[in-house]
Amino acid sequence: MTLPLILTLMAAAAAPAPLHFDLSDGSALRRQSYRAGGHGMEPGGAADDYLFSVALPPGNYRVTVRLGDPARAGDTTVKAEARRLMLRNVSTRPGQFVERSFIVNIRTPALAPPPETAPGGTQVTLSPGDRAEYTWDDKLTLEFLGQPRVAGVAIAPADVPTLYLAGDSTVTDQFAEPAASWGQMLPALLDDGVAVANHAKSGATMKSFSTDLRMAKLFSDMKAGDWLFIQFGHNDQKRQWPQTYVDPQVTYPAWLRVYIAEARRRGAHPVLVTSPERRNFDADGRIQDTLGAYADAMRQVARADHVPLIDLHADSRALYEALGPAVAPTAFNDGGRDRTHHNNYGAWLLASAVAQRIRTVLPALAPHVAAPASDPRHPPSAAQVSIVPSLIHSDQRPAGS
């Protein structure tokens, strides 16, 4: 027996067997409530739409769903954790079955305790809202929506690169409808060869991301070959927040370089993402500048430090102006009254812009982009995007502005 074959057999023997679950209509599992440490249905589900959880340790998992039904057509949308879009509108005819796979990253707030004389903490600072989410817990949660026809689910650990997201409310996994952010749409635009770990937080700044130990948590899991997308600006620019304000000329570039250096120290690839602009039109139908100084500062750091740049600030302006003052509000939260945060449609458009930039500026990551080519100057309509809403709704706007 050759050495390569021996190593292959050893690796196969060490790999844990996938967990299999029957979620077909009428299965006993569809009537089983989740209990801590086990698996089952979460409260709040309906006859069709439902949430299913499995207790698992932190890490990346490949989820393979077998979709279809012997007698009924289906149109299945799958989200994970806090409404991360994984699959959108997978249609099946009666008697047709298809398999789809995607990667879900799960985590807890725990950190390794620092040495007795060292500063630090043992877990990420969580708000009551954070604790209500299906994010910072000890389980993997899947949400099946639309007309879901789920014959079965298999879950197994996945050894894949991780794309970490550090940012604010325009990036984070928004827990409740109708708010949404581009970070939680991104998984649906990538293949199952990369995980998305969205650590962004509504209201976050570069400084608070550090003091809340979200930076420590993110970097504690990062390994060589991973990616770190960095997008801050909306809250960092607020002079009325004196503890976290950073000026665009000196402090903002300095903080960006901290994130870049920490990623590079671990062998990971930092990527800078300029902040999407707010939706403020002038009399000529052009987007007014509120974040340009920070976008320019980030572009300068990208050039000087040879860091790839995803210019979402430019793409968002092109996108809103292409939609125009009358239609652009339909891409935003709270019926368009919110000019900063997006709904599912707007979040999808921004995520599509990010995916397209990945194709052009990140050749190593580009093969993992599964979405069709897009152009923010020619956005699809809301009807063309059509993302099924989740079960959880809230009238509260995301923190920050």
TIBA-295501 format. One record per residue: residue in three letters; x, y, z of N, C-alpha, C in turn. Coordinates in pm, whole numbers, padded with zeros to 5 digits, always signed. Layout:
ALAXYZXYZXYZ
...
END
This chain:
MET+00085-00119+00000+00000+00000+00000+00089+00124+00000
THR+00063+00217-00091+00148+00336-00104+00118+00435+00008
LEU+00217+00523+00035+00201+00623+00140+00084+00717+00112
PRO+00068+00771-00012-00047+00858-00037-00180+00790-00009
LEU-00191+00659-00044-00316+00589-00018-00339+00572+00131
ILE-00231+00542+00204-00242+00528+00350-00291+00659+00412
LEU-00232+00772+00368-00272+00902+00422-00417+00933+00388
THR-00458+00898+00267-00597+00921+00227-00693+00842+00314
LEU-00659+00713+00338-00745+00630+00421-00748+00679+00565
MET-00633+00726+00615-00629+00779+00752-00716+00902+00764
ALA-00709+00991+00664-00790+01114+00668-00938+01080+00663
ALA-00974+00982+00579-01114+00943+00568-01163+00884+00699
ALA-01078+00804+00765-01117+00742+00891-01133+00846+01001
ALA-01052+00954+00995-01058+01056+01100-01176+01151+01081
ALA-01226+01162+00959-01335+01256+00932-01465+01205+00993
PRO-01535+01286+01071-01662+01241+01130-01767+01220+01022
ALA-01854+01124+01045-01960+01095+00949-02062+01208+00950
PRO-02118+01242+00835-02220+01347+00832-02341+01309+00916
LEU-02406+01410+00971-02534+01390+01040-02645+01398+00936
HIS-02740+01306+00942-02849+01302+00845-02982+01322+00917
PHE-03070+01404+00857-03200+01431+00916-03308+01424+00808
ASP-03416+01355+00840-03531+01345+00752-03628+01457+00786
LEU-03641+01554+00696-03732+01667+00718-03850+01664+00620
SER-03875+01550+00562-03988+01541+00468-04120+01558+00542
ASP-04224+01600+00469-04355+01616+00529-04399+01485+00594
GLY-04449+01495+00716-04496+01377+00786-04391+01308+00869
SER-04264+01349+00857-04160+01286+00937-04177+01326+01085
ALA-04134+01237+01173-04146+01264+01316-04066+01386+01357
LEU-03955+01410+01287-03868+01522+01321-03937+01657+01300
ARG-04030+01662+01206-04102+01788+01181-04192+01825+01300
ARG-04217+01730+01388-04302+01757+01505-04220+01762+01634
GLN-04089+01755+01621-04003+01752+01740-03947+01890+01769
SER-03970+01941+01889-03919+02072+01929-03770+02062+01965
TYR-03699+02170+01938-03556+02171+01971-03537+02172+02122
ARG-03442+02089+02167-03399+02089+02306-03248+02110+02309
ALA-03202+02184+02408-03059+02216+02417-02975+02090+02408
GLY-02874+02097+02322-02783+01985+02304-02830+01882+02205
GLY-02949+01902+02147-03003+01804+02053-03034+01865+01919
HIS-03152+01836+01866-03195+01891+01738-03347+01892+01733
GLY-03401+01978+01648-03545+01987+01636-03590+02122+01586
MET-03722+02145+01589-03783+02265+01534-03782+02379+01637
GLU-03752+02499+01587-03758+02618+01670-03900+02672+01674
PRO-03936+02747+01779-04071+02805+01786-04090+02912+01679
GLY-04216+02938+01644-04247+03045+01550-04267+03000+01408
GLY-04253+02871+01382-04270+02821+01247-04417+02810+01208
ALA-04442+02785+01081-04577+02769+01028-04585+02635+00956
ALA-04698+02612+00888-04717+02486+00819-04609+02462+00714
ASP-04572+02568+00643-04467+02557+00542-04333+02608+00593
ASP-04328+02735+00632-04202+02796+00675-04166+02749+00816
TYR-04039+02713+00836-04001+02663+00967-03850+02677+00986
LEU-03807+02667+01113-03666+02675+01151-03627+02545+01219
PHE-03512+02491+01178-03460+02364+01229-03319+02387+01281
SER-03292+02341+01403-03160+02361+01465-03096+02228+01504
VAL-02962+02229+01500-02881+02114+01541-02769+02166+01630
ALA-02754+02112+01750-02645+02153+01838-02512+02104+01783
LEU-02418+02198+01766-02287+02166+01708-02182+02259+01768
PRO-02057+02215+01774-01949+02305+01817-01919+02408+01709
PRO-01852+02518+01745-01819+02621+01647-01735+02567+01532
GLY-01752+02628+01415-01674+02588+01299-01750+02607+01170
ASN-01693+02560+01062-01756+02564+00930-01817+02428+00899
TYR-01939+02429+00846-02010+02306+00816-02065+02310+00674
ARG-02048+02198+00604-02112+02183+00474-02251+02123+00495
VAL-02351+02196+00453-02489+02151+00463-02535+02111+00323
THR-02579+01988+00310-02632+01939+00183-02780+01910+00200
VAL-02863+01979+00124-03007+01959+00133-03055+01884+00009
ARG-03141+01788+00032-03208+01717-00078-03350+01772-00086
LEU-03378+01841-00195-03504+01913-00210-03593+01840-00309
GLY-03721+01835-00277-03817+01772-00365-03925+01698-00288
ASP-04028+01657-00358-04141+01586-00297-04201+01494-00403
PRO-04243+01374-00365-04297+01282-00465-04420+01334-00538
ALA-04502+01416-00468-04630+01454-00526-04648+01603-00549
ARG-04566+01687-00487-04591+01831-00491-04472+01908-00545
ALA-04503+02014-00617-04397+02106-00662-04347+02186-00543
GLY-04226+02237-00554-04168+02316-00448-04094+02438-00499
ASP-04076+02534-00411-03996+02653-00441-03929+02690-00309
THR-03808+02641-00289-03743+02642-00158-03637+02750-00149
THR-03647+02832-00044-03542+02926-00007-03487+02882+00128
VAL-03354+02885+00142-03291+02843+00267-03205+02958+00319
LYS-03225+02990+00447-03140+03084+00517-03080+03014+00638
ALA-02970+03069+00691-02902+03008+00805-02872+03113+00910
GLU-02872+03067+01036-02841+03153+01150-02930+03278+01146
ALA-02874+03398+01147-02954+03521+01144-02980+03563+01000
ARG-03065+03484+00930-03114+03521+00798-03004+03532+00692
ARG-02896+03455+00705-02797+03452+00598-02856+03373+00481
LEU-02864+03436+00367-02923+03371+00251-02826+03267+00195
MET-02872+03143+00183-02790+03034+00132-02838+02986-00004
LEU-02967+02963-00018-03026+02922-00145-03151+03005-00169
ARG-03173+03044-00295-03287+03130-00326-03373+03065-00435
ASN-03498+03039-00400-03599+02998-00498-03555+02878-00582
VAL-03526+02768-00516-03491+02644-00587-03621+02571-00620
SER-03655+02567-00747-03782+02508-00791-03765+02359-00818
THR-03865+02280-00778-03868+02137-00808-04008+02099-00854
ARG-04015+02014-00955-04143+01963-01003-04187+01844-00917
PRO-04314+01808-00920-04356+01687-00848-04274+01566-00891
GLY-04217+01496-00794-04136+01380-00824-03990+01410-00854
GLN-03954+01538-00864-03816+01576-00894-03741+01602-00764
PHE-03617+01553-00755-03534+01576-00638-03398+01630-00683
VAL-03349+01733-00612-03218+01792-00642-03141+01808-00512
GLU-03009+01810-00523-02923+01835-00408-02848+01965-00426
ARG-02839+02040-00319-02761+02163-00316-02679+02165-00188
SER-02556+02220-00197-02468+02229-00080-02423+02373-00058
PHE-02404+02408+00066-02352+02541+00102-02280+02529+00236
ILE-02202+02631+00269-02122+02632+00392-02182+02731+00491
VAL-02196+02685+00615-02244+02771+00724-02136+02779+00830
ASN-02100+02900+00870-02007+02922+00981-02089+02948+01107
ILE-02057+02877+01214-02126+02902+01341-02022+02932+01448
ARG-02065+03005+01551-01971+03049+01654-02044+03073+01785
THR-01968+03084+01891-02016+03127+02021-01938+03251+02061
PRO-01980+03322+02166-01904+03441+02207-01779+03410+02287
ALA-01751+03284+02317-01642+03248+02407-01506+03280+02346
LEU-01416+03326+02431-01275+03348+02397-01190+03271+02496
ALA-01075+03227+02451-00982+03162+02543-00942+03262+02651
PRO-00952+03226+02778-00916+03320+02885-00773+03367+02871
PRO-00748+03498+02887-00609+03546+02880-00532+03503+03003
PRO-00399+03503+02994-00319+03471+03114-00355+03563+03230
GLU-00322+03520+03349-00367+03589+03471-00328+03736+03473
THR-00213+03770+03420-00166+03909+03427-00194+03988+03299
ALA-00263+03924+03202-00285+03989+03072-00422+04054+03066
PRO-00433+04166+02993-00565+04225+02974-00647+04142+02876
GLY-00778+04167+02874-00865+04096+02781-00988+04045+02851
GLY-01062+03958+02784-01184+03904+02840-01205+03762+02794
THR-01313+03702+02842-01341+03563+02810-01454+03547+02710
GLN-01519+03658+02672-01621+03646+02569-01653+03782+02506
VAL-01708+03778+02387-01751+03898+02316-01863+03966+02394
THR-01860+04099+02395-01969+04174+02458-02093+04166+02370
LEU-02201+04111+02425-02325+04094+02350-02435+04180+02410
SER-02516+04238+02321-02634+04314+02363-02750+04216+02379
PRO-02860+04260+02441-02979+04173+02447-03026+04130+02308
GLY-03014+04219+02210-03051+04182+02074-02962+04072+02018
ASP-02832+04082+02046-02740+03977+02001-02780+03841+02058
ARG-02819+03842+02186-02850+03716+02253-02979+03653+02200
ALA-03065+03735+02138-03190+03683+02083-03172+03621+01945
GLU-03057+03643+01884-03033+03594+01749-02991+03447+01749
TYR-03008+03384+01632-02953+03250+01610-02811+03263+01557
THR-02725+03332+01632-02588+03354+01588-02488+03312+01694
TRP-02498+03373+01812-02398+03350+01915-02443+03238+02008
ASP-02472+03122+01952-02521+03011+02033-02445+02883+01998
ASP-02492+02772+02052-02420+02645+02036-02489+02555+01935
LYS-02547+02615+01830-02620+02533+01734-02617+02596+01596
LEU-02649+02514+01497-02664+02558+01360-02815+02562+01331
THR-02863+02677+01286-03006+02695+01261-03030+02721+01113
LEU-03122+02645+01055-03162+02659+00916-03308+02703+00909
GLU-03336+02797+00819-03472+02846+00799-03516+02809+00658
PHE-03627+02736+00647-03681+02692+00518-03806+02771+00487
LEU-03808+02836+00369-03912+02935+00337-03966+02915+00197
GLY-04079+02982+00171-04142+02979+00040-04242+02866+00033
GLN-04216+02771-00052-04288+02644-00057-04184+02533-00043
PRO-04125+02523+00078-04011+02432+00094-04053+02286+00086
ARG-03978+02212+00007-03995+02067-00002-03858+02007+00029
VAL-03839+01969+00154-03708+01925+00202-03716+01777+00237
ALA-03654+01695+00155-03655+01552+00180-03555+01515+00289
GLY-03442+01584+00293-03343+01552+00393-03231+01654+00399
VAL-03158+01652+00511-03046+01743+00534-02928+01663+00587
ALA-02810+01685+00531-02686+01625+00582-02591+01737+00621
ILE-02526+01722+00736-02436+01825+00790-02304+01760+00827
ALA-02194+01817+00778-02061+01764+00808-01961+01879+00821
PRO-01859+01866+00905-01756+01970+00914-01691+01993+00777
ALA-01653+02118+00752-01596+02155+00622-01463+02227+00644
ASP-01360+02180+00579-01229+02243+00586-01212+02332+00463
VAL-01258+02455+00474-01255+02550+00363-01203+02684+00413
PRO-01152+02770+00324-01114+02905+00366-01237+02982+00417
THR-01210+03075+00507-01318+03156+00564-01301+03301+00523
LEU-01410+03360+00479-01414+03502+00444-01480+03575+00561
TYR-01399+03644+00640-01449+03717+00757-01493+03857+00715
LEU-01603+03903+00776-01653+04038+00752-01648+04117+00882
ALA-01582+04232+00879-01578+04324+00992-01642+04455+00947
GLY-01745+04500+01017-01812+04620+00972-01927+04659+01061
ASP-02019+04737+01004-02129+04796+01080-02263+04742+01031
SER-02370+04822+01052-02505+04776+01023-02533+04754+00875
THR-02454+04812+00787-02474+04791+00644-02409+04662+00596
VAL-02339+04593+00688-02271+04467+00657-02331+04350+00733
THR-02376+04372+00854-02408+04265+00948-02525+04179+00904
ASP-02541+04064+00970-02659+03980+00951-02773+04041+01032
GLN-02861+04116+00967-02976+04173+01036-03071+04060+01075
PHE-03110+04057+01202-03184+03945+01256-03330+03940+01210
ALA-03391+04057+01187-03535+04060+01162-03568+04138+01036
GLU-03673+04095+00967-03729+04171+00855-03783+04305+00906
PRO-03785+04410+00821-03746+04408+00679-03602+04450+00652
ALA-03524+04482+00758-03386+04526+00737-03299+04411+00688
ALA-03202+04443+00606-03107+04344+00557-02979+04415+00514
SER-02869+04340+00511-02740+04397+00475-02669+04306+00376
TRP-02573+04365+00305-02510+04289+00196-02434+04167+00245
GLY-02381+04173+00369-02305+04060+00419-02387+03933+00432
GLN-02515+03947+00465-02597+03827+00482-02652+03774+00351
MET-02636+03849+00242-02672+03800+00110-02553+03733+00039
LEU-02432+03768+00080-02313+03723+00009-02301+03571+00001
PRO-02336+03493+00106-02319+03347+00093-02392+03287-00027
ALA-02508+03342-00063-02585+03287-00175-02519+03316-00308
LEU-02423+03407-00311-02355+03444-00435-02220+03373-00451
LEU-02184+03291-00351-02058+03216-00354-02087+03067-00357
ASP-01987+02987-00393-02007+02842-00395-01975+02781-00259
ASP-01974+02648-00254-01953+02581-00126-01805+02550-00101
GLY-01716+02630-00162-01574+02616-00138-01519+02722-00045
VAL-01607+02807+00010-01564+02914+00100-01676+02942+00199
ALA-01640+02973+00323-01737+03009+00426-01738+03160+00444
VAL-01855+03215+00479-01866+03356+00514-01895+03365+00664
ALA-01806+03431+00738-01823+03451+00883-01844+03600+00906
ASN-01970+03638+00922-02006+03780+00932-02004+03823+01078
HIS-01898+03893+01118-01885+03942+01255-01929+04087+01269
ALA-01977+04148+01162-02017+04288+01168-02129+04309+01269
LYS-02143+04433+01316-02237+04466+01423-02303+04600+01395
SER-02435+04607+01407-02504+04734+01391-02453+04835+01493
GLY-02422+04956+01444-02371+05061+01531-02222+05054+01556
ALA-02154+04955+01500-02012+04935+01531-01924+05041+01464
THR-01814+05069+01528-01705+05149+01474-01578+05065+01482
MET-01471+05112+01422-01346+05038+01432-01300+05027+01577
LYS-01324+05131+01656-01283+05127+01796-01373+05034+01877
SER-01506+05045+01861-01595+04961+01940-01583+04814+01901
PHE-01551+04787+01776-01530+04650+01732-01415+04587+01810
SER-01319+04670+01848-01207+04623+01928-01245+04611+02075
THR-01307+04715+02131-01337+04714+02275-01445+04613+02311
ASP-01533+04580+02218-01634+04476+02241-01578+04336+02222
LEU-01449+04328+02189-01377+04202+02168-01424+04125+02045
ARG-01495+04192+01955-01528+04128+01828-01402+04110+01742
MET-01313+04206+01749-01187+04193+01676-01108+04074+01732
ALA-01101+04063+01865-01028+03952+01925-01089+03817+01885
LYS-01223+03810+01883-01290+03687+01846-01260+03651+01701
LEU-01273+03746+01613-01248+03722+01471-01105+03673+01448
PHE-01010+03743+01507-00870+03706+01483-00832+03577+01556
SER-00903+03540+01661-00871+03416+01732-00900+03293+01646
ASP-00992+03306+01551-01028+03193+01464-00959+03198+01328
MET-00900+03310+01293-00846+03329+01158-00720+03245+01137
LYS-00708+03191+01015-00591+03110+00982-00535+03155+00848
ALA-00417+03107+00817-00352+03142+00690-00441+03100+00573
GLY-00451+03189+00475-00534+03163+00358-00676+03215+00369
ASP-00717+03260+00488-00849+03320+00504-00849+03462+00448
TRP-00968+03523+00448-00986+03658+00397-01052+03745+00504
LEU-01018+03874+00504-01083+03969+00593-01128+04090+00512
PHE-01260+04108+00500-01317+04226+00437-01346+04328+00546
ILE-01298+04451+00528-01305+04555+00631-01386+04672+00577
GLN-01502+04699+00637-01584+04814+00594-01637+04889+00716
PHE-01581+05004+00742-01628+05094+00848-01633+05236+00793
GLY-01712+05320+00855-01719+05460+00813-01845+05531+00861
HIS-01961+05469+00849-02086+05536+00882-02087+05590+01025
ASN-02042+05509+01118-02045+05551+01259-01913+05612+01304
ASP-01804+05573+01240-01672+05627+01275-01666+05778+01251
GLN-01747+05827+01156-01740+05969+01120-01819+06060+01213
LYS-01889+06002+01312-01979+06082+01396-01904+06154+01506
ARG-01892+06285+01491-01826+06364+01594-01904+06363+01726
GLN-02035+06341+01717-02116+06337+01838-02095+06210+01919
TRP-02016+06116+01866-01976+05997+01940-01828+06012+01977
PRO-01796+06092+02078-01655+06130+02101-01563+06014+02134
GLN-01615+05906+02193-01528+05795+02230-01484+05712+02109
THR-01558+05722+01999-01525+05637+01884-01502+05715+01755
TYR-01518+05846+01759-01497+05925+01637-01353+05913+01589
VAL-01335+05899+01456-01202+05903+01396-01207+05999+01277
ASP-01108+06084+01267-01104+06177+01154-01052+06104+01031
PRO-01092+06145+00910-01055+06071+00789-00909+06087+00748
GLN-00843+06193+00795-00706+06217+00748-00600+06138+00826
VAL-00618+06124+00958-00513+06066+01041-00557+05936+01109
THR-00662+05945+01189-00698+05831+01274-00762+05717+01196
TYR-00847+05750+01099-00913+05646+01021-00811+05560+00945
PRO-00717+05620+00872-00616+05536+00806-00533+05454+00905
ALA-00505+05511+01021-00425+05438+01120-00500+05314+01168
TRP-00629+05327+01193-00707+05212+01239-00721+05108+01128
LEU-00738+05152+01006-00743+05056+00895-00615+04973+00890
ARG-00503+05039+00914-00375+04967+00907-00359+04867+01022
VAL-00424+04892+01134-00423+04793+01243-00490+04664+01197
TYR-00608+04676+01136-00680+04559+01088-00598+04486+00980
ILE-00541+04564+00890-00461+04505+00782-00343+04427+00839
ALA-00272+04490+00934-00153+04426+00992-00189+04298+01066
GLU-00298+04300+01142-00337+04182+01218-00375+04066+01125
ALA-00441+04097+01014-00475+03992+00918-00348+03935+00854
ARG-00261+04023+00811-00139+03977+00745-00050+03898+00839
ARG-00049+03934+00966+00033+03862+01063-00008+03715+01073
ARG-00134+03689+01043-00187+03553+01050-00187+03483+00915
GLY-00131+03548+00815-00126+03486+00683-00256+03498+00607
ALA-00348+03583+00654-00476+03604+00586-00466+03721+00490
HIS-00568+03737+00405-00567+03838+00300-00665+03951+00336
PRO-00616+04069+00372-00707+04181+00400-00760+04242+00271
VAL-00885+04286+00275-00950+04353+00163-01027+04471+00219
LEU-01008+04589+00162-01080+04709+00207-01206+04728+00123
VAL-01315+04762+00192-01444+04786+00126-01493+04925+00164
THR-01503+05015+00068-01553+05149+00097-01702+05143+00132
SER-01743+05229+00221-01881+05226+00273-01981+05269+00167
PRO-02096+05198+00158-02202+05243+00067-02256+05378+00111
GLU-02286+05461+00016-02333+05597+00045-02477+05592+00099
ARG-02517+05698+00167-02656+05714+00210-02740+05762+00092
ARG-02869+05737+00099-02958+05771-00013-03013+05912+00003
ASN-02931+06010-00036-02972+06151-00034-02952+06209-00173
PHE-03060+06235-00244-03052+06290-00379-03055+06442-00376
ASP-02981+06505-00470-02993+06649-00489-03100+06676-00594
ALA-03119+06802-00629-03225+06841-00721-03204+06785-00861
ASP-03081+06747-00894-03051+06693-01027-03053+06541-01032
GLY-03097+06478-00923-03103+06333-00921-02970+06266-00896
ARG-02875+06339-00841-02744+06284-00808-02735+06261-00657
ILE-02658+06159-00618-02642+06128-00476-02546+06227-00411
GLN-02590+06284-00300-02507+06379-00226-02400+06304-00146
ASP-02288+06368-00130-02174+06306-00062-02186+06322+00089
THR-02181+06210+00163-02170+06215+00309-02051+06134+00359
LEU-01998+06045+00276-01891+05955+00319-01768+05961+00230
GLY-01766+06058+00140-01659+06063+00042-01520+06076+00100
ALA-01505+06153+00208-01372+06171+00267-01317+06039+00321
TYR-01406+05956+00376-01363+05827+00429-01336+05728+00317
ALA-01417+05733+00213-01391+05647+00097-01257+05682+00032
ASP-01229+05812+00019-01101+05855-00039-00984+05811+00048
ALA-00999+05824+00180-00892+05782+00270-00865+05633+00258
MET-00971+05554+00244-00954+05409+00229-00886+05376+00097
ARG-00923+05447-00009-00859+05424-00139-00709+05453-00130
GLN-00672+05560-00058-00531+05595-00044-00455+05488+00033
VAL-00515+05435+00140-00451+05327+00216-00434+05204+00128
ALA-00537+05172+00050-00530+05055-00039-00413+05067-00136
ARG-00397+05187-00194-00286+05207-00289-00152+05200-00218
ALA-00141+05269-00105-00011+05279-00037+00033+05145+00022
ASP-00065+05066+00071-00031+04942+00141-00055+04818+00055
HIS-00088+04841-00072-00107+04731-00168-00213+04632-00117
VAL-00328+04686-00080-00441+04608-00033-00551+04614-00139
PRO-00609+04501-00179-00721+04506-00274-00836+04589-00221
LEU-00904+04657-00312-01012+04748-00275-01140+04710-00348
ILE-01249+04697-00274-01383+04683-00330-01452+04817-00309
ASP-01475+04889-00417-01525+05026-00406-01678+05027-00406
LEU-01735+04988-00291-01881+04984-00278-01939+05124-00268
HIS-01859+05221-00226-01906+05359-00222-01940+05405-00363
ALA-01850+05381-00457-01877+05420-00596-01992+05339-00654
ASP-01994+05209-00626-02100+05124-00682-02237+05160-00626
SER-02244+05195-00499-02374+05230-00441-02427+05359-00502
ARG-02341+05455-00525-02385+05579-00589-02439+05551-00730
ALA-02366+05468-00804-02411+05434-00939-02544+05359-00934
LEU-02558+05273-00837-02680+05193-00822-02801+05281-00790
TYR-02788+05368-00691-02902+05452-00651-02941+05547-00763
GLU-02841+05603-00831-02872+05695-00940-02935+05623-01058
ALA-02897+05496-01080-02960+05418-01186-03107+05390-01154
LEU-03136+05364-01026-03275+05342-00985-03353+05472-00989
GLY-03289+05582-00950-03353+05712-00950-03426+05742-00821
PRO-03456+05870-00795-03518+05910-00668-03652+05844-00640
ALA-03727+05807-00743-03859+05748-00722-03851+05600-00686
VAL-03755+05527-00744-03748+05381-00725-03648+05342-00616
ALA-03544+05420-00597-03439+05385-00501-03494+05356-00361
PRO-03596+05428-00311-03647+05396-00177-03697+05252-00162
THR-03735+05187-00273-03783+05048-00264-03672+04950-00229
ALA-03548+04997-00228-03435+04912-00190-03393+04933-00045
PHE-03469+05015+00029-03429+05053+00164-03530+05009+00269
ASN-03478+04998+00389-03555+04954+00505-03666+05055+00541
ASP-03765+05006+00613-03871+05089+00669-03947+05163+00559
GLY-03978+05092+00451-04055+05151+00342-03985+05266+00274
GLY-03852+05271+00284-03774+05378+00222-03753+05498+00312
ARG-03817+05499+00430-03795+05612+00522-03654+05610+00579
ASP-03596+05492+00587-03457+05476+00630-03367+05497+00507
ARG-03278+05594+00514-03192+05627+00401-03054+05561+00408
THR-03031+05482+00512-02900+05419+00530-02907+05268+00514
HIS-03005+05205+00578-03014+05060+00583-03106+05007+00475
HIS-03074+04890+00427-03144+04834+00313-03245+04728+00354
ASN-03330+04690+00259-03414+04572+00273-03350+04459+00193
ASN-03422+04347+00178-03365+04233+00106-03321+04269-00036
TYR-03405+04345-00104-03374+04384-00242-03246+04467-00248
GLY-03238+04571-00167-03118+04655-00168-02994+04582-00124
ALA-03009+04496-00022-02893+04419+00024-02843+04325-00085
TRP-02935+04266-00160-02896+04179-00272-02820+04257-00378
LEU-02867+04378-00409-02800+04459-00510-02657+04493-00468
LEU-02639+04531-00342-02504+04564-00295-02416+04440-00290
ALA-02471+04328-00245-02393+04204-00242-02352+04163-00383
SER-02439+04184-00479-02405+04153-00618-02291+04241-00666
ALA-02291+04368-00623-02181+04457-00659-02050+04410-00596
VAL-02056+04365-00470-01937+04311-00404-01887+04188-00478
ALA-01978+04097-00513-01938+03975-00585-01872+04008-00718
GLN-01926+04108-00788-01867+04146-00916-01728+04205-00897
ARG-01709+04283-00792-01575+04338-00763-01478+04226-00726
ILE-01526+04124-00656-01439+04010-00623-01385+03950-00752
ARG-01470+03939-00852-01427+03883-00981-01311+03963-01042
THR-01314+04094-01025-01219+04178-01096-01093+04208-01016
VAL-01099+04204-00882-00982+04246-00803-00924+04135-00716
LEU-00991+04021-00704-00942+03913-00618-00936+03783-00697
PRO-00833+03764-00778-00829+03646-00865-00831+03514-00790
ALA-00777+03509-00668-00777+03384-00594-00915+03348-00540
LEU-00995+03449-00512-01130+03427-00459-01235+03423-00569
ALA-01204+03479-00684-01301+03491-00794-01364+03359-00836
PRO-01288+03246-00839-01351+03120-00881-01465+03075-00792
HIS-01474+03130-00671-01582+03092-00578-01708+03175-00598
VAL-01704+03274-00685-01824+03353-00712-01915+03275-00806
ALA-02034+03243-00758-02129+03164-00835-02238+03250-00899
ALA-02246+03376-00861-02350+03464-00911-02321+03506-01055
PRO-02425+03534-01132-02402+03587-01267-02341+03726-01261
ALA-02280+03768-01368-02220+03901-01374-02327+04007-01351
SER-02288+04117-01289-02382+04226-01262-02315+04360-01285
ASP-02397+04462-01301-02350+04598-01324-02441+04692-01245
PRO-02386+04764-01144-02471+04852-01064-02539+04961-01146
ARG-02489+04989-01264-02553+05090-01350-02678+05037-01417
HIS-02697+04903-01410-02814+04841-01472-02873+04737-01375
PRO-02931+04782-01264-02978+04689-01162-03107+04618-01203
PRO-03126+04495-01159-03254+04427-01181-03362+04490-01094
SER-03486+04463-01127-03598+04516-01049-03618+04433-00923
ALA-03697+04487-00831-03728+04413-00709-03802+04284-00741
ALA-03887+04286-00842-03960+04166-00881-03866+04058-00933
GLN-03761+04098-01001-03664+04001-01053-03582+03937-00942
VAL-03556+04012-00835-03477+03960-00724-03563+03871-00633
SER-03673+03921-00584-03777+03843-00515-03721+03745-00413
ILE-03681+03795-00296-03631+03712-00187-03743+03690-00085
VAL-03770+03565-00054-03877+03533+00041-03841+03588+00178
PRO-03932+03664+00243-03901+03717+00376-03895+03609+00482
SER-03816+03636+00586-03802+03544+00698-03923+03554+00792
LEU-03924+03467+00892-04037+03461+00984-04034+03571+01089
ILE-03914+03621+01121-03901+03718+01231-03905+03860+01175
HIS-03992+03944+01234-04008+04083+01192-03987+04176+01312
SER-03944+04298+01282-03926+04399+01386-03945+04537+01326
ASP-04008+04625+01402-04024+04765+01361-03905+04851+01403
GLN-03812+04795+01477-03697+04871+01525-03590+04881+01419
ARG-03544+05003+01394-03438+05020+01296-03304+04975+01351
PRO-03214+04932+01261-03079+04894+01308-03009+05013+01371
ALA-02921+04985+01467-02842+05091+01530-02750+05156+01428
GLY-02720+05281+01449-02634+05354+01357-02716+05421+01250
SER-02649+05502+01169-02722+05573+01063-02623+05617+00954
END
